[in-house]
């Protein structure tokens, strides 16, 4: 699964910014072949561009099963990053 790679985006930044926390809503589209066509931040309370950019880059590498109907699917997925437990 790709969640550890996405979590690593946050963990790397939180190591130097221990108060970093929030939710990022990612909007992406999946093509008929299962490839992610695009990905962007739809909304965020995290407000950390490097983390958001990293998450979007990771989403673009995910491969989904081919779609049975239509030419693409639009997905909105929330990622919640809790405060560091240091």
Contact map, one row per residue, 1 for C-alpha under 8 A:
11110000000000000000000000000000000000000000000000000000000000000000000000000000000000
11111100000000000000000000000000000000000000000000000000010001000000000000000000000000
11111110000000000000000000000000000000000000000000000000000000000000000000000000000000
11111111000000000000000000000000000000000000000000000000000000000000000000000000000000
01111111100000000000000000000000000000000000000000000000010000000000000000000000000000
01111111110000000000000000000000000000000000000000000110011000000000000000000000000000
00111111111000000000000000000000000000000000000000000000000000000000000000000000000000
00011111111100000000000000000000000000000000000000000000000000000000000000000000000000
00001111111110000000000000000000000000000000000000100110000000000000000000000000000000
00000111111111000000000000000000000000000000000000100000000000000000000000000000100000
00000011111111100000000000000000000000000000000000000000000000000000000000000000000000
00000001111111110000000000000000000000000000000000000000000000000000000000000000000000
00000000111111111001000000000000000000000000000000100000000000000000000000000000000000
00000000011111111111000000000000000000000000000000000000000000000000000000000000000100
00000000001111111100000000000000000000000000000000000000000000000000000000000000000000
00000000000111111100000000000000000000000000000000000000000000000000000000000000000000
00000000000011111111000000000000000000000000000000000000000000000000000000000000000000
00000000000001111111000000000000000000000000000000000000000000000000000000000000001101
00000000000001001111100000000000000000000000000000000000000000000000000000000000001100
00000000000011001111110000000000000000000000010000000000000000000000000000000000011100
00000000000000000011111000000000000000000000010000000000000000000000000000000001111100
00000000000000000001111100000000000000000001111000000000000000000000000000000001111000
00000000000000000000111110000000000000000001110000000000000000000000000000000111100000
00000000000000000000011111000000000000001111110000010000000000000000000000000111000000
00000000000000000000001111100000000000001111000000000000000000000000000000011110000000
00000000000000000000000111110000000000111110000000000001000000000000000000111110000000
00000000000000000000000011111000000000111100000000000000000000000000000001111000000000
00000000000000000000000001111100000111110000000000000000001000000000000001110000000000
00000000000000000000000000111110000111100000000000000000000000000000000111100000000000
00000000000000000000000000011111111111000000000000000000000000010000000111100000000000
00000000000000000000000000001111111110000000000000000000000000000110001110000000000000
00000000000000000000000000000111111000000000000000000000000000000111111110000000000000
00000000000000000000000000000111111000000000000000000000000000001110000000000000000000
00000000000000000000000000000111111100000000000000000000000000111110000000000000000000
00000000000000000000000000000111111110000000000000000000000111110000000000000000000000
00000000000000000000000000011110011111100000000000000000001111110000000000000000000000
00000000000000000000000000011110001111100000000000000000000100000000000000000000000000
00000000000000000000000000011100000111110000000000000000000100000000000000000000000000
00000000000000000000000001111000000111111000000000000001101100000000000000000000000000
00000000000000000000000001110000000001111100000000000001000000000000000000000000000000
00000000000000000000000111100000000000111111000000010001000000000000000000000000000000
00000000000000000000000111100000000000011111000000000000000000000000000000010000000000
00000000000000000000000111000000000000001111100000000000000000000000000000000000000000
00000000000000000000011110000000000000001111111000000000000000000000000000000000000000
00000000000000000000011100000000000000000011111000000000000000000000000000000000000000
00000000000000000001111100000000000000000001111100000000000000000000000000000000000000
00000000000000000000010000000000000000000001111110010000000000000000000000000000000000
00000000000000000000000000000000000000000000011111110000000000000000000000000000000000
00000000000000000000000000000000000000000000001111111000000000000000000000000000000000
00000000000000000000000000000000000000000000000111111100000000000000000000000000000000
00000000110010000000000000000000000000000000000111111110000000000000000000000000000000
00000000000000000000000100000000000000001000001111111111000000000000000000000000000000
00000000000000000000000000000000000000000000000011111111100000000000000000000000000000
00000100100000000000000000000000000000000000000001111111110000000000000000000000000000
00000100100000000000000000000000000000000000000000111111111000000000000000000000000000
00000000000000000000000001000000000000111000000000011111111100000000000000000000000000
00000000000000000000000000000000000000100000000000001111111110000000000000000000000000
01001100000000000000000000000000000000000000000000000111111111000000000000000000000000
00000100000000000000000000010000000100100000000000000011111111000000000000000000000000
00000000000000000000000000000000001111100000000000000001111111000000000000000000000000
00000000000000000000000000000000001100000000000000000000111111100000000000000000000000
01000000000000000000000000000000001100000000000000000000011111110000000000000000000000
00000000000000000000000000000000011100000000000000000000000011111000000000000000000000
00000000000000000000000000000100011100000000000000000000000001111100000000000000000000
00000000000000000000000000000000110000000000000000000000000000111110000000000000000000
00000000000000000000000000000011110000000000000000000000000000011111000000000000000000
00000000000000000000000000000011110000000000000000000000000000001111111110000000000000
00000000000000000000000000000001000000000000000000000000000000000111110000000000000000
00000000000000000000000000000001000000000000000000000000000000000011111000000000000000
00000000000000000000000000000001000000000000000000000000000000000011111110000000000000
00000000000000000000000000000011000000000000000000000000000000000010111110000000000000
00000000000000000000000000001111000000000000000000000000000000000010011111000000000000
00000000000000000000000000001111000000000000000000000000000000000010011111100000000000
00000000000000000000000000111100000000000000000000000000000000000000000111110000000000
00000000000000000000000001111100000000000000000000000000000000000000000011111000000000
00000000000000000000000011110000000000000100000000000000000000000000000001111100000000
00000000000000000000000011100000000000000000000000000000000000000000000000111110000000
00000000000000000000001111000000000000000000000000000000000000000000000000011111000000
00000000000000000000001111000000000000000000000000000000000000000000000000001111100000
00000000000000000000111100000000000000000000000000000000000000000000000000000111110000
00000000010000000000111000000000000000000000000000000000000000000000000000000011111000
00000000000000000001110000000000000000000000000000000000000000000000000000000001111100
00000000000000000111110000000000000000000000000000000000000000000000000000000000111110
00000000000001000111100000000000000000000000000000000000000000000000000000000000011111
00000000000000000000000000000000000000000000000000000000000000000000000000000000001111
00000000000000000100000000000000000000000000000000000000000000000000000000000000000111
